[in-house]
Amino acid sequence: MVSPPPPPPPPPPPPPPPPPPPVNPNGEGVGRNSIEELDNFLISFGGEYLRSIILETIVLKTLFPRIFRGSRTPWKTILIYGQPGSGKTYLIEQVGKILKIPVYKIPPSETEYNSYFRDAKNETASILLLDELDAIALKRRSEDQSINRRTINNLLVEMEALPKNVILVGATNVPYDIDSAILRRFDKKIYLPLPSLDCRIKMINELLVDQNHDLSENDITIMGKLTENYTRREIRNVMTESLLLGLREITRTSHFTWILKQMNNGERRMLLPTMESDSGTSIRKKWFDLDEETIFIPPLTMVAFMTALEKSKPSSKVEEKWLLEKFTTAFGQNA
């Protein structure tokens, strides 16, 4: 008698579900896209050293707090310094925004800041930003008023008692003028220099996203070279001025010409601002009577950029750069 065939093997178990996205201690999900966005932002903003310090101090500590134990402890305090407009405050605000961590910004005029520390400590994770640190922590001198000494001493006490859930960041243009005792309390010091050529080109490309322009890749490279010694803020201002020039053409003319433009959903009739001398092919119309959906803003051109650049000269000074680089050699680390 032939024995029956053995039963088929059981089906393999289903694959395990994918791990959930990292969650910050405040309970809000931080997806992979957000982390990649932050990673790319840090590299383009200040380079590999800046990226590593921000990751160690804020990102890894926030997303994976249990990997830090024993002697492996994250940095608790960072001093970020650079010329005015280098993006110190913007950097920290963007990190907090992407990671969904509250940023408590202490204004430079504030001397009674204990409440900021108290509120930050009540969060599961938070960033305390001492903006323009030099306004409250200048080097102590014999002629200083007692209130200034008391402010510095109070800050020293708060920095020593900083809990694990709070990251303290100081921002200043003049780190060499900061009180030495305060300076020693910062675990890491990061210099944000003026943006490099690659950084300037990347900035310009980012500012052109979703904007109508007639610029080639070579044009954008030239724009990057022409903005040497410009701060990040000044580059943004030049690009904003360039883009507004086209908008001004609309408010300075009384004649418009109908044109056909290819849009995502097909062709659309739009009104292009023209000169009054083109009256044979244009219509007379007040700009404030236009329908927003039909307004065609002239594309940004190299001529418009050069016009805006002529109106904005770089404010950075050779002496400031020299002092910052001298401080970096002695105390800091170039990002």
LINKA-V273749 format. One record per run of one state. SS is the DSSP state (H for helix, E for strand, - for the rest). FROM is the first residue (numbers start at 1). TO is the last residue. If there is no record, write none. Layout:
BEGIN
SS&FROM&TO ; SS&FROM&TO
END
This chain:
BEGIN
-&1&22 ; E&23&23 ; -&24&28 ; E&29&29 ; -&30&31 ; H&32&46 ; -&47&47 ; H&48&63 ; -&64&64 ; H&65&67 ; -&68&76 ; E&77&81 ; -&82&87 ; H&88&99 ; -&100&101 ; E&102&106 ; -&107&113 ; H&114&121 ; -&122&125 ; E&126&130 ; -&131&132 ; H&133&135 ; -&136&137 ; E&138&138 ; -&139&145 ; H&146&160 ; -&161&165 ; E&166&172 ; -&173&174 ; H&175&177 ; E&178&178 ; -&179&179 ; H&180&184 ; -&185&187 ; E&188&191 ; -&192&196 ; H&197&207 ; -&208&212 ; E&213&213 ; -&214&216 ; H&217&226 ; -&227&231 ; H&232&251 ; -&252&254 ; E&255&263 ; -&264&265 ; E&266&274 ; -&275&275 ; H&276&278 ; -&279&282 ; E&283&284 ; -&285&286 ; H&287&289 ; -&290&291 ; H&292&294 ; E&295&296 ; -&297&299 ; E&300&300 ; -&301&301 ; H&302&310 ; -&311&317 ; H&318&330 ; -&331&332 ; E&333&334 ; -&335&335
END
